[in-house]
Amino acid sequence: MSAEQFDGERVQAALRTPRLGRPLLWLPTVDSTQEELRRQLAQGAPAGTVVVADDQTAGRGRRGNVWYDRPGQDLLFSVALPADLPREGLVAVALGAYLAEALGHETRQDVRLRWPNDLVMGFAKVGGLLLEVAGEHFLAGVGINVAGQAAEIARQVGRPVTTLQAGTGRALSREELLAVCLNTLDRAAVQLAAGDRGLISRKIADLDALRDRTVTVTGPQGTVEGTAVGVALNGALLVRSGSIITEVTVADEVTVQAD
């Protein structure tokens, strides 16, 4: 899939949101879609602005981890969400759950959210979401492995990685996937702004890849081992060890123990 094949007009035609992707800026190469979006906002770009790129030279994930991509094969974008979202940890987890659901519907695969921000098929990561704040905006950076087998990325990161094509056995359009993601993120933002925590919590529970799994969580709070029992309203991972339930708000690593 070459860079020249990306068609912004095709994305616009498939959008069902009046807010996101208007405008949409495509770049063949950028340091980071998140950083380019920050620059666009500093120059007066409105909420809803999307930056999409074929390649990132300094892409990053959560906690500053490097995000590896394959030019023209992955979907890499950042969107400035409206400022009316609640300023709480649940937002990132909720957006990830909505994206997992949408990608599952689009590909007919079992795509789930592995807390806090990984999109997974089985045990293999297929994408991720990075949520940051810039002034009055939330910046949602999304990376999805679309084409090929992602063997090179797996070697780089040293953990199971897959692609949507590997799961479906067919080529997928990055443009159509981008429109699906933006339509979904807009719907999620509306529901988050409306404060319907019950609906959002149920969706997270339905798409929770860690629920009822035995996990080891390593982070600033130390190491917590136990059974993942869900996600709290503040976005924390709930881990039960005996009769004690610990809220894990930040983690360096979450390891799922073998059944």
C-alpha angles and dihedrals in degrees: 000000000000128000092243091063095069108111116197092184089059089055093049092050091055097046117113095181124089091204115041123067093021098138108021120189119196121195127181091216133010136162091240132339087223092056093044089051090052089053092048092051091048087056092053104271112159131240109279094045113144128201115195126179140182093218138016120204093193104023115162140189134200118329091011096296115159115257111214118206139176113228112249095002102076132059109237120176146140127206131194106228121208117272095242095087119113114260097237140111095253092075097075093046092046093050090050092051092050091050092049091052093048094048090048091054092045096049100028088232130126100257115173141174117252106200128287106011115329123117108212141183107204105320095331124097115235099172148337146214128226117196120196136165123237113177107300095348138084111221111210112195115192131188122184127180102227112164137037129006100295092225091144092054091047090055091049097049098032097225138090112292131171140173134231090245091054089055098044101032091225138091116261129204115244089204093056091044091051091053090048090051094048093047089050096046090050091053090047092050092051092051093045091050089050089057097232095157094165094060092043094048092051091051092050090049091050093052098037108128093188100049112126091001123126107244142178113212120195120190147112089309091059125247121327122189126187144081121321106233102176145290124296124228089259091057095256121143111243114220121184120208109178106309094340123093115198124199110222109198101170129023137183092196139005115198121192112213119225117261 
